[in-house]
Amino acid sequence: MEIVIIGTGLIGSSVALGIRGFQTHILGVDTNPNNTKKALELGIIDEICSVEEAIPRAELCILAIPVDAAREILPRILDLLKPEATIIDMGSTKVGICDKVRNHPKRENFVASHPMAGTENSGPEAAFSDLFKGKKTIICESELSSTYALSQAHTLYKILGMSILYMSPQEHDKHIAYV
């Protein structure tokens, strides 16, 4: 399975490490060439690609970049995505991201999620395979995602050792603001 990780910092690289061994070929995309180079050196990713090279190859795409950047690039990713592929975002707020793609023709390929995990460190050097183990993730607007895309997300989060909660984007952002 070809998996694209967009954002090879702590979160994206920890996802890659957590799914190693499941017959995956991991393509790394990042605007910071130092991150992708280091992730490749550390064996976190198998190949460095651009968005335009990687997305058409992807069966699963993980979007692990800052929310503002994710909101801007997500429609382009959906445009390039194969009809049977899935994209899962890991952003810390959901309303803006969900609103941005609500009417996109491939909206059903998208799963809006927020894994509740992280550390004070950043970059691929800080990544570790058990970052998500025993933690929770929140999925928003599951009713707008296809059954297949949701099953991909469930499989990913099961492999990473996470449990799943469901909320609306508004409910999610309100609760996260309190935290």
C-alpha positions in Angstrom: 0.0 0.0 0.0 1.3 3.4 -0.9 0.8 5.9 1.9 1.6 9.6 1.6 2.6 11.5 4.7 2.3 15.3 4.2 4.2 16.8 7.0 7.2 14.8 8.3 7.4 16.4 11.7 6.5 14.8 15.0 3.0 13.8 14.2 3.4 12.6 10.6 6.7 10.8 11.3 5.2 9.1 14.4 2.2 7.9 12.2 4.8 6.5 9.7 6.7 4.7 12.4 3.5 3.4 13.9 2.4 1.8 10.7 5.8 0.3 9.7 5.6 -3.4 9.1 2.1 -3.3 7.5 3.4 -3.7 3.9 3.5 0.0 3.3 5.6 2.2 1.0 5.7 5.6 2.6 6.1 8.7 0.5 7.1 11.8 2.4 6.1 15.4 1.5 7.1 18.5 3.4 7.9 22.1 2.6 10.9 21.8 4.9 13.5 19.8 2.9 15.5 19.2 6.1 12.5 17.3 7.6 12.1 15.0 4.6 15.8 14.4 4.3 16.1 13.5 8.0 12.9 11.3 7.8 14.5 9.4 4.9 17.8 9.0 6.7 16.0 7.7 9.8 14.0 5.2 7.7 10.7 6.8 8.6 9.8 7.4 5.0 10.8 5.4 1.9 10.8 8.2 -0.7 10.7 12.0 -0.9 8.1 13.4 -3.3 6.2 16.6 -4.2 2.5 16.8 -3.6 1.9 16.5 -7.4 4.0 13.3 -7.6 2.7 11.7 -4.4 -1.0 12.2 -4.3 -1.9 10.4 -7.5 -0.1 7.4 -6.2 -1.6 7.4 -2.8 -4.1 4.8 -1.4 -4.0 6.7 1.9 -2.9 10.2 2.6 -2.1 11.6 6.1 -2.2 15.4 6.3 -0.1 16.3 9.3 0.7 20.0 8.8 -0.4 23.2 10.6 -4.2 23.9 10.2 -3.8 27.1 8.1 -1.7 25.3 5.6 -3.9 22.2 5.7 -7.0 24.3 5.0 -5.3 25.8 1.9 -3.9 22.6 0.4 -6.7 20.2 1.1 -8.9 21.1 -1.9 -5.8 20.6 -4.2 -5.1 17.2 -2.6 -8.7 16.1 -3.1 -8.4 17.2 -6.8 -5.3 15.0 -7.3 -6.6 12.0 -5.2 -7.6 8.8 -6.9 -11.3 8.1 -6.6 -10.7 5.1 -4.3 -8.1 6.8 -2.0 -8.6 8.3 1.4 -7.2 11.4 3.1 -7.1 11.8 6.8 -6.2 15.1 8.4 -4.7 15.5 11.9 -5.3 19.2 12.5 -6.1 20.6 15.9 -9.2 22.6 14.8 -11.9 21.3 12.5 -14.5 24.0 11.6 -12.3 25.8 9.0 -11.0 22.6 7.4 -14.4 21.0 7.1 -16.0 24.2 5.8 -13.2 24.5 3.1 -14.1 21.2 1.5 -17.8 20.7 2.4 -18.9 21.0 -1.3 -15.9 19.4 -2.9 -16.8 16.6 -5.3 -14.5 14.2 -3.5 -15.5 15.2 0.1 -16.5 11.6 0.9 -12.8 10.6 0.5 -11.9 12.9 3.4 -11.9 12.1 7.1 -11.6 15.0 9.5 -9.8 13.9 12.6 -7.7 15.1 15.5 -5.4 12.6 17.3 -5.0 13.9 20.9 -1.3 13.2 21.1 2.0 15.1 21.0 5.1 16.2 22.9 7.0 19.4 23.4 9.5 18.3 20.8 9.2 18.6 17.0 10.6 17.2 13.8 11.2 13.6 12.6 14.0 13.1 15.2 11.4 13.5 17.9 9.0 10.9 16.4 8.3 7.5 18.0 6.0 4.6 17.1 4.0 4.6 20.4 3.1 8.3 20.4 -0.6 7.5 19.9 -0.9 4.3 21.9 -3.7 4.5 24.5 -4.7 7.9 23.4 -8.0 9.2 21.8 -8.7 10.6 18.4 -11.7 12.7 17.4 -13.4 12.2 14.1 -15.7 15.0 12.8 -18.5 14.9 10.2 -18.2 11.1 9.8 -21.6 11.2 8.0 -19.9 13.1 5.1 -17.1 10.5 4.7 -17.6 7.3 2.7 -17.9 4.0 4.5 -14.6 3.0 2.9 -12.8 6.2 4.0 -14.0 5.7 7.6 -12.9 2.1 7.6 -9.4 3.3 6.5 -9.4 5.8 9.4 -10.6 3.1 11.9 -7.9 0.7 10.7 -5.2 3.4 10.9 -6.2 4.4 14.5 -6.5 0.7 15.5 -3.0 0.0 14.3 -1.8 3.1 16.2 -3.6 1.9 19.4 -6.1 4.8 19.6 -9.8 4.9 20.5 -12.2 7.0 18.6 -14.7 9.7 19.6 -17.1 11.4 17.3 -18.1 15.1 17.4 -19.3 17.9 15.2 -16.5 20.3 14.1 -18.1 23.0 16.3 -18.3 20.8 19.3 -14.7 19.7 18.8 -13.3 23.2 18.5 -15.3 24.3 21.6 -13.9 21.5 23.7 -10.4 21.9 22.4 -10.6 25.7 23.2 -11.4 24.8 26.8 -8.5 22.4 27.0 
